[in-house]
C-alpha cells in the first residue's frame, strides 16, 4: 500500500480543520516510511497530535497496527497552528486512491 504518491485526496473536514503544513508533513512522513522499507505499509496510517504549549510544539505520533510500528516526531507551533485542535488523523489507501480524513468522517 502507499506505493504511489498520486491520487491523494482530502476530506472536507481535513481541508477545513487541519493546516496545510500539517497535511504536507503527514504525507511526507508516509513517503519517507515507504522509502525506508523496514515495514510494509498497511492500508491505514494513523497520526495523533498532542500539543505541548510549554515547548511550543506539537508531538506527532505516527503509527500503523498491522504490522505494528510507531514513530514520534515533533513539529514546532507556528502562527498557522495557533488554533490547531485536531487530535487524530487517518490516511487510507484503497489501492487506487489515498484519502486523508478525520476519524469522525469515516
N, C-alpha and C positions, 0 to 999 in steps of 0.2 A: 504494500500500500504506500501511498505518497511517493510514487516513483517519478511522477512528472510534477512540474510546478505551474502548469497552465490549467485552465478551467477551475479557477478558485473564486469562490463566492462568499458573500457576507449576508447575513440576515439583516432585517430592518433594525432589530434590537442591537446587534453588534455595531451597525453603522451609526446608530444614534447614541449609544452609551459607552462605546469603547474608543478612546482616542486613536487616531490613525497611527501614531508612532508605536502604540502597543500592538495594534493589529500587525503591522510590518514586523515588529520584533518577534512575535509568536510564529509567523510564517518563517522567519529566518532561523529560529530555533528548530523548527521541524526540518527544514532543509539541511541544516548542519547535522542534526541527528541522523538523517538518512545517509548523508555522505560518510559519516563515521562508520557505519555498517557494523557496529558492535551488536546491535539488537535490531531484529526485523520490526518494522513499524506496523502496529495494529491499525485497524480502521478508525479507531477512536483515540485521539490525543486530548489530554486533559491539562488545562492550565488553571492554577489557583493563584489568587493575588492577595497579599497581606500588606497593608500599609504600615510603615514604621515612621511615624511623624518625627520621632527623636533623631533618627538617622536620615530623614528626608529622602526615603527610598521606598520602593515597592518590592517586596520579596515575591519572585515569580517561581512557583513550584510547577515544574513540567513533568508529567508522568503519563504512563500508559499501564494498563492492567495485564495484558497478555501478549507477549512475555513481559513481565514486570520490569519497569525501570523508573527511576525518579531522579531528577536533577534540580538543583537550586540555583537561582540566578537573582541578581539584584539590579533594579532599574531605578535610577535617580529620578526623583519627582521634579518635574518641570512645571512651568505655568499651565501648560495644556493638561497636566494631570492633577491640578489642584482640586478638581471636583470628581475625580475618578472614584467610582464606588463599586464597580463590578468585582465580585468575589470569585467567580468561576466561569470558565470558557471551555467550550468543546470545539474540536475540529474533527469532522467526519469525512472519510474518503469512501465513497460508494463504488469505487472502481472507475468511474467516469468523471465525477466532479468532486471537488474538495470544498466543504462548506464550513465556515466559522459561524458558530451560533451560541447563544446563551442556553443553558440547560432548560430554562423555563419555556424556550421556544420549540423544544423537541416534540 
